[in-house]
Amino acid sequence: MNQPLNALIVELNFSCWGAKKHDKKASKDVTSGAGANSTDAARVQKNLMAGMDNLKKVTDFVAVARNEFYKMTLPWSDSGQRLIPMTQFFDLKQWVNHTEVEFNTLVRDFLTAYPLLISAQAFQLGQLFDRSEYPTVAEIKEKFRFKVGFLPLPVAGDFRVDAPKEAMQEMEQEYNKLIEERVSEVNRDLWQRLHDCLKHMSERLGVDDNGKKKVFRDSLVDGAVDLCELLKNLNVTNDAKLEDARRKLEGVLAGLDPDILRESDGVRIETKNKIDSVLSSWM
């Protein structure tokens, strides 16, 4: 990459209390009852909050938030670091602030109800219940974390080490190679998102084996519109071919009404043909 990327590295860290506990006695009972010779043939993992929605609301929220974060950012490293274009920074920061408030609210609600939930678990778990396995509210609180960190994108030559010139040159070459690989991964991710969207639209606008029109939701169109807007901001390498394909899809979607798409066979067929044309333009 000769042109520096106008982007930041971002890291998202969520953590939640798992509410899981290995029950050694129950595991032993299961293995012996089944006539297993090995003591580790079965492992009973208790859900300390079985049947309770309070903790599930937190974990479900985290799962959705992670997916939203991945949509708004680009892959960068195997350690979980992501890339965010500067054009998207304030949108992401706003999302972070909103998400943190929602997460903390759900956690607070769970912690408030926690003492009563423990009592209820005596009924839910029966003989598997053991009050000593439940941490205190203060201990549980430490299990929940939400943190987002932003880091500047390093530049080649920013090696603050005392090394011979040859070693510096080698490190810079390795760094440039690494950046090229990661930029390629960024582009692959963007193309994959666009490709998956087009394939899904083409599939849903078709017919089944009996020649009957397939059902689709409004999100088929709305999601594609959102993707077009997102790709415009995430194209940090200014990939001209990607932008061309994005614009073509944007043109297909302009003024497209999901209800008309369902009702009019002509509009449906025409739209599918245009989608397939965009798909075939780079395949």
VEXDREN-2710 file (C-alpha; in Angstrom, 1 decimal):
% VEXDREN-2710
k/r/px/py/pz
1/MET/0.0/0.0/0.0
2/ASN/1.7/3.2/-1.1
3/GLN/-1.3/5.3/0.0
4/PRO/-1.7/5.4/3.9
5/LEU/-5.0/4.2/5.2
6/ASN/-7.1/7.0/6.8
7/ALA/-8.3/4.6/9.5
8/LEU/-8.0/3.6/13.2
9/ILE/-7.6/0.2/14.9
10/VAL/-10.5/-0.6/17.2
11/GLU/-10.9/-3.3/19.8
12/LEU/-14.1/-4.4/21.4
13/ASN/-14.1/-6.4/24.7
14/PHE/-17.3/-7.8/26.2
15/SER/-17.4/-10.2/29.1
16/CYS/-20.3/-11.7/31.0
17/TRP/-20.7/-14.1/33.8
18/GLY/-21.2/-17.6/32.3
19/ALA/-23.3/-19.0/35.2
20/LYS/-21.9/-22.4/34.4
21/LYS/-20.6/-24.9/37.0
22/HIS/-19.1/-28.3/36.6
23/ASP/-21.0/-30.7/38.9
24/LYS/-18.6/-33.5/39.8
25/LYS/-21.1/-35.6/41.7
26/ALA/-23.7/-35.4/39.0
27/SER/-21.0/-36.3/36.4
28/LYS/-20.0/-39.3/38.5
29/ASP/-23.6/-40.4/38.8
30/VAL/-24.2/-40.2/35.1
31/THR/-21.0/-42.2/34.2
32/SER/-21.6/-44.9/36.8
33/GLY/-25.3/-45.1/35.9
34/ALA/-24.4/-45.6/32.3
35/GLY/-21.9/-48.3/33.1
36/ALA/-19.0/-46.3/31.8
37/ASN/-15.5/-47.4/32.9
38/SER/-13.9/-44.0/32.4
39/THR/-14.7/-41.3/35.0
40/ASP/-14.5/-38.5/32.4
41/ALA/-16.9/-40.2/29.9
42/ALA/-19.5/-37.6/30.8
43/ARG/-19.4/-34.1/32.2
44/VAL/-22.5/-32.4/33.7
45/GLN/-22.3/-28.7/33.3
46/LYS/-24.9/-26.9/35.4
47/ASN/-26.6/-23.7/34.4
48/LEU/-26.9/-21.8/37.6
49/MET/-29.4/-19.5/36.1
50/ALA/-31.5/-22.1/34.3
51/GLY/-35.0/-20.9/33.3
52/MET/-34.2/-17.2/34.2
53/ASP/-34.3/-14.6/31.4
54/ASN/-32.5/-11.9/33.3
55/LEU/-29.0/-13.1/32.5
56/LYS/-30.0/-14.3/29.0
57/LYS/-31.1/-10.7/28.2
58/VAL/-27.6/-9.6/28.8
59/THR/-25.9/-12.4/26.8
60/ASP/-28.3/-12.0/23.9
61/PHE/-27.7/-8.3/23.8
62/VAL/-23.9/-8.9/23.7
63/ALA/-24.3/-11.4/20.8
64/VAL/-26.3/-8.8/18.8
65/ALA/-23.9/-6.0/19.7
66/ARG/-20.9/-8.0/18.5
67/ASN/-22.6/-8.7/15.2
68/GLU/-23.4/-5.0/14.8
69/PHE/-19.8/-4.1/15.6
70/TYR/-18.5/-6.5/13.0
71/LYS/-20.8/-5.0/10.4
72/MET/-19.5/-1.5/11.2
73/THR/-15.8/-2.4/11.1
74/LEU/-13.3/-4.4/9.0
75/PRO/-11.1/-7.4/9.8
76/TRP/-7.6/-6.5/10.7
77/SER/-5.8/-9.0/12.9
78/ASP/-6.2/-12.5/14.3
79/SER/-6.3/-11.1/17.9
80/GLY/-9.7/-9.5/17.3
81/GLN/-8.5/-6.0/16.3
82/ARG/-10.7/-4.4/13.7
83/LEU/-10.3/-1.4/11.3
84/ILE/-12.5/1.6/11.3
85/PRO/-12.3/4.3/8.6
86/MET/-12.1/7.8/10.0
87/THR/-15.2/8.7/8.1
88/GLN/-17.0/6.2/10.3
89/PHE/-15.4/7.1/13.6
90/PHE/-18.1/9.4/15.0
91/ASP/-20.9/7.0/14.0
92/LEU/-19.1/4.1/15.7
93/LYS/-18.4/6.3/18.8
94/GLN/-22.1/7.2/19.0
95/TRP/-22.9/3.5/18.8
96/VAL/-20.4/2.7/21.5
97/ASN/-21.9/5.2/23.9
98/HIS/-25.4/4.0/23.2
99/THR/-24.4/0.3/23.5
100/GLU/-22.6/0.9/26.8
101/VAL/-25.6/2.5/28.4
102/GLU/-27.9/-0.4/27.3
103/PHE/-25.4/-3.0/28.4
104/ASN/-24.9/-1.4/31.9
105/THR/-28.7/-1.1/32.3
106/LEU/-29.3/-4.8/31.6
107/VAL/-26.4/-5.7/33.9
108/ARG/-27.8/-3.5/36.7
109/ASP/-31.3/-5.0/36.3
110/PHE/-29.8/-8.5/36.6
111/LEU/-27.7/-7.7/39.6
112/THR/-30.7/-6.1/41.3
113/ALA/-32.7/-9.3/40.8
114/TYR/-29.8/-11.7/41.5
115/PRO/-30.5/-12.4/45.2
116/LEU/-34.1/-13.4/44.5
117/LEU/-33.0/-15.4/41.4
118/ILE/-30.8/-17.5/43.6
119/SER/-33.7/-18.5/45.8
120/ALA/-35.8/-19.4/42.7
121/GLN/-33.0/-21.7/41.5
122/ALA/-33.5/-24.0/44.4
123/PHE/-36.8/-25.0/42.7
124/GLN/-35.4/-24.9/39.2
125/LEU/-32.4/-27.1/39.8
126/GLY/-33.8/-29.4/42.5
127/GLN/-31.1/-31.7/43.9
128/LEU/-28.5/-30.0/41.6
129/PHE/-28.9/-26.7/43.6
130/ASP/-26.0/-25.8/45.9
131/ARG/-26.1/-22.3/47.4
132/SER/-22.4/-22.2/47.9
133/GLU/-21.8/-22.2/44.2
134/TYR/-23.3/-18.8/43.7
135/PRO/-20.9/-15.8/43.9
136/THR/-21.8/-12.6/45.8
137/VAL/-23.3/-9.6/43.9
138/ALA/-20.0/-7.8/44.2
139/GLU/-18.1/-10.8/42.7
140/ILE/-20.7/-11.2/39.9
141/LYS/-20.4/-7.5/39.1
142/GLU/-16.7/-7.9/38.3
143/LYS/-17.6/-10.5/35.7
144/PHE/-19.3/-8.0/33.4
145/ARG/-17.2/-5.7/31.2
146/PHE/-17.7/-3.5/28.2
147/LYS/-14.7/-1.7/26.8
148/VAL/-13.8/-0.3/23.4
149/GLY/-10.3/1.0/22.6
150/PHE/-9.0/3.0/19.7
151/LEU/-5.4/2.8/18.5
152/PRO/-3.6/4.7/15.7
153/LEU/-2.6/2.7/12.7
154/PRO/1.1/2.2/12.8
155/VAL/3.2/3.4/9.8
156/ALA/6.2/1.7/8.2
157/GLY/9.4/3.2/9.7
158/ASP/7.8/3.7/13.1
159/PHE/10.2/1.2/14.7
160/ARG/11.4/2.6/17.9
161/VAL/14.2/0.1/18.4
162/ASP/18.0/0.3/18.4
163/ALA/18.8/-1.9/15.4
164/PRO/21.3/-2.0/12.5
165/LYS/20.2/-0.4/9.3
166/GLU/19.8/-3.8/7.6
167/ALA/17.6/-5.1/10.4
168/MET/15.5/-1.9/10.2
169/GLN/15.0/-2.4/6.4
170/GLU/14.1/-6.0/6.9
171/MET/11.5/-5.1/9.6
172/GLU/10.0/-2.4/7.3
173/GLN/9.7/-4.9/4.5
174/GLU/8.0/-7.4/6.7
175/TYR/5.7/-4.7/8.0
176/ASN/4.8/-3.6/4.5
177/LYS/4.1/-7.2/3.6
178/LEU/1.9/-7.6/6.6
179/ILE/-0.1/-4.5/5.8
180/GLU/-0.6/-5.7/2.2
181/GLU/-2.0/-9.0/3.5
182/ARG/-4.3/-7.2/5.9
183/VAL/-5.5/-4.7/3.3
184/SER/-6.2/-7.7/1.0
185/GLU/-8.3/-9.3/3.8
186/VAL/-10.2/-6.0/4.2
187/ASN/-11.1/-6.0/0.5
188/ARG/-12.1/-9.6/0.6
189/ASP/-14.4/-9.0/3.5
190/LEU/-16.1/-6.1/1.7
191/TRP/-16.5/-8.1/-1.6
192/GLN/-17.8/-11.0/0.4
193/ARG/-20.5/-8.8/2.1
194/LEU/-21.6/-7.5/-1.3
195/HIS/-21.5/-10.9/-2.9
196/ASP/-23.6/-12.5/-0.1
197/CYS/-26.1/-9.7/-0.3
198/LEU/-26.5/-10.1/-4.1
199/LYS/-26.7/-13.9/-4.0
200/HIS/-29.3/-13.8/-1.2
201/MET/-31.4/-11.3/-3.2
202/SER/-31.2/-13.3/-6.4
203/GLU/-32.2/-16.4/-4.5
204/ARG/-35.2/-14.9/-2.8
205/LEU/-36.5/-13.2/-5.9
206/GLY/-36.5/-16.5/-7.7
207/VAL/-39.1/-19.4/-7.6
208/ASP/-39.1/-22.7/-5.8
209/ASP/-39.0/-26.1/-7.4
210/ASN/-42.8/-25.9/-7.9
211/GLY/-42.5/-22.6/-9.7
212/LYS/-44.0/-20.7/-6.8
213/LYS/-42.6/-17.3/-5.9
214/LYS/-40.4/-17.3/-2.8
215/VAL/-41.4/-15.3/0.3
216/PHE/-39.1/-12.5/1.5
217/ARG/-39.3/-9.8/4.1
218/ASP/-38.8/-6.0/3.7
219/SER/-35.3/-6.5/5.2
220/LEU/-34.3/-8.0/1.8
221/VAL/-34.4/-4.5/0.3
222/ASP/-33.7/-2.5/3.4
223/GLY/-30.7/-4.5/4.3
224/ALA/-29.2/-4.1/0.8
225/VAL/-29.8/-0.3/1.0
226/ASP/-28.0/-0.2/4.4
227/LEU/-25.1/-2.2/3.0
228/CYS/-24.7/0.2/0.0
229/GLU/-24.4/3.1/2.5
230/LEU/-22.0/1.1/4.7
231/LEU/-19.7/0.0/1.8
232/LYS/-19.4/3.6/0.7
233/ASN/-17.9/4.5/4.0
234/LEU/-15.9/1.3/4.6
235/ASN/-14.0/1.3/1.3
236/VAL/-10.8/2.5/2.9
237/THR/-8.6/1.5/-0.1
238/ASN/-10.9/3.3/-2.6
239/ASP/-11.3/0.1/-4.6
240/ALA/-12.8/1.4/-7.8
241/LYS/-14.3/-1.9/-8.9
242/LEU/-16.0/-2.3/-5.5
243/GLU/-17.4/1.2/-5.7
244/ASP/-18.7/0.5/-9.2
245/ALA/-20.4/-2.7/-8.1
246/ARG/-21.9/-0.8/-5.1
247/ARG/-23.2/2.0/-7.3
248/LYS/-24.8/-0.6/-9.7
249/LEU/-26.6/-2.2/-6.8
250/GLU/-27.6/1.2/-5.4
251/GLY/-29.1/2.0/-8.8
252/VAL/-31.1/-1.2/-8.8
253/LEU/-32.5/-0.4/-5.3
254/ALA/-33.3/3.2/-6.0
255/GLY/-37.0/3.7/-5.3
256/LEU/-37.6/-0.1/-5.0
257/ASP/-40.6/-0.8/-2.9
258/PRO/-40.8/-4.3/-1.3
259/ASP/-44.6/-4.5/-1.6
260/ILE/-44.5/-3.8/-5.3
261/LEU/-41.6/-6.3/-5.7
262/ARG/-43.9/-8.9/-4.2
263/GLU/-47.0/-8.0/-6.2
264/SER/-45.6/-7.3/-9.6
265/ASP/-44.1/-10.3/-11.4
266/GLY/-42.6/-7.9/-14.0
267/VAL/-40.8/-5.8/-11.4
268/ARG/-39.6/-8.9/-9.6
269/ILE/-38.1/-10.5/-12.7
270/GLU/-36.5/-7.3/-13.9
271/THR/-35.0/-6.7/-10.5
272/LYS/-33.6/-10.2/-10.3
273/ASN/-32.1/-9.9/-13.8
274/LYS/-30.4/-6.6/-12.8
275/ILE/-29.1/-8.2/-9.6
276/ASP/-27.7/-11.2/-11.5
277/SER/-26.1/-8.8/-14.0
278/VAL/-24.2/-7.1/-11.1
279/LEU/-23.2/-10.5/-9.8
280/SER/-21.9/-11.7/-13.2
281/SER/-20.0/-8.4/-13.8
282/TRP/-17.1/-9.6/-11.6
283/MET/-17.5/-13.4/-11.5
END
